[in-house]
Amino acid sequence: MERRKTMNNRKELKKTMGVKDYFFLAFGIYGGAAWITTLGGWLKHGPIASILGFIICGLMLMPIGLVYGDLTSKMPVAGGEIAFAYKAFGPFIATMTGWFLALAYIIVCPYEAISVSLVIEYMFPSFKVLPLYTIRGYTIYLPSLIVGISLSLLFIYLNYKGVKFTKIFQNIVSTTIIILVIVFLILSIYKGSINNIKPYFVPDENNFISIFKVLSMAPFFLAGFDAIPLAAEEAKDNRSIKKIGAIIILAIAVGVLFYCTTTLATSLINPWQKTVSSSMPTLYAFTSAFGSKFKNLVMSCAILGLLSTWNGCFFAGTRILFAMGRGGLLPSKLGKLHPKYNTPYLAALFTGFVSILGPFIGKSGLIPAVNIGALAFVITWLSISLSAIKLEKENLFVKRIATFVCLFILSIILIPYFPSSLSWPTEWVLLGVWIVIGISMYFFILNKDGKMTKEEQAYQILGKYNR
């Protein structure tokens, strides 16, 4: 009788996600505006080194994608990574996995709010009026603040109303970005020159070191495939669930193709050594070739990219909070669904609140947190790879390769002299604080709740896959 009551109390999300929706969810996250705003970060190591770095990274991520696809198809529940870790290692590891994953996705939301405001200021200098205050060299202007808050409210509304509105927005924006990138490639082939790509590598740097430096940062631009398991419970049919593994692999492959294409297009259209000196390399390259009239088209694409990443991370963040709240790993209120829209509305409101904070804080205060977010992705990947080894003894070779890849990426973040390593002391201190909060919350807050038995918690997290 108690078991039947528990089953009736498990709230599930609406099942409306199809194959293309899952793909565009992942694409929208990694296909943001990095190829416009931060492309110089890898292009400075040479166009061929950049392309090879992304290709090698994509190959390295494939085993992780296979592990994700296999586990998700067998346990399609909300907050998939949390469920995998819970079934393999129990509530503590599941809590820490979800805690890091929440950091990785939710921290992107305020960053995107700031970035959109900065791009709009770049497009329309008239927005840089009515300064309010300055934080570490960045001035906060009232018009930009209003834009950031307004867009945060838009995403709260979309996620509050339901996944239908969120996925329509994501599909339209992602499709538009793909079309624009194809246009950019065609224009670069028409107007560009192969001579602009030369030299293929940085003349005074070892070719292998150049490739390695790109390889060390590429995983963070290809993250997004891991958002698919978070929404697995919302698959509208068994076909969508069965296709999830293939979608994850496709998302990684398309991500590699996307960044290789944008790197090649930017390098063809203008000498790359001149391009990398600009704060917005892609914009500089295309405006140099086609004039200032091309500026707004590129910047519009940047805004669309930022919005797609923001929407995807907002969606993923709400699913993490909902799954942890439903399973008793975070306060249970986060696991509540709206009585009318059947959406995790309190999780959406919390994520929206964090987004709204961004424009007030300023970009400089969030950069360390975003770097830690990159580390959080890798820690999550490692947790899931180890969970796969623990849960099943099949295909151990692939699972061990995935684990090795995660450890390799983790090492180049934590070893100080690598270009992608955390900076001391700010980022290390913030990382330590986040870990301490997560552990303290588990031992001193959540475990004192006493409202959920071990059996009920397992059912709330795993559903019918609790066996």
Secondary structure as GFF3:
##gff-version 3
##sequence-region A 1 467
A	DSSP	alpha_helix	2	9	.	.	.	ID=ss1
A	DSSP	alpha_helix	19	30	.	.	.	ID=ss2
A	DSSP	alpha_helix	34	37	.	.	.	ID=ss3
A	DSSP	alpha_helix	40	43	.	.	.	ID=ss4
A	DSSP	alpha_helix	47	74	.	.	.	ID=ss5
A	DSSP	alpha_helix	80	89	.	.	.	ID=ss6
A	DSSP	alpha_helix	91	106	.	.	.	ID=ss7
A	DSSP	alpha_helix	108	123	.	.	.	ID=ss8
A	DSSP	three_ten_helix	125	127	.	.	.	ID=ss9
A	DSSP	beta_strand	131	135	.	.	.	ID=ss10
A	DSSP	beta_strand	138	141	.	.	.	ID=ss11
A	DSSP	alpha_helix	142	161	.	.	.	ID=ss12
A	DSSP	alpha_helix	163	191	.	.	.	ID=ss13
A	DSSP	three_ten_helix	194	197	.	.	.	ID=ss14
A	DSSP	alpha_helix	207	222	.	.	.	ID=ss15
A	DSSP	three_ten_helix	225	227	.	.	.	ID=ss16
A	DSSP	three_ten_helix	229	234	.	.	.	ID=ss17
A	DSSP	alpha_helix	238	269	.	.	.	ID=ss18
A	DSSP	alpha_helix	272	275	.	.	.	ID=ss19
A	DSSP	alpha_helix	281	290	.	.	.	ID=ss20
A	DSSP	three_ten_helix	292	294	.	.	.	ID=ss21
A	DSSP	alpha_helix	295	326	.	.	.	ID=ss22
A	DSSP	three_ten_helix	332	335	.	.	.	ID=ss23
A	DSSP	alpha_helix	345	361	.	.	.	ID=ss24
A	DSSP	alpha_helix	363	391	.	.	.	ID=ss25
A	DSSP	alpha_helix	396	414	.	.	.	ID=ss26
A	DSSP	alpha_helix	426	440	.	.	.	ID=ss27
A	DSSP	pi_helix	441	445	.	.	.	ID=ss28
A	DSSP	three_ten_helix	446	448	.	.	.	ID=ss29
A	DSSP	alpha_helix	454	462	.	.	.	ID=ss30
A	DSSP	three_ten_helix	463	465	.	.	.	ID=ss31
###
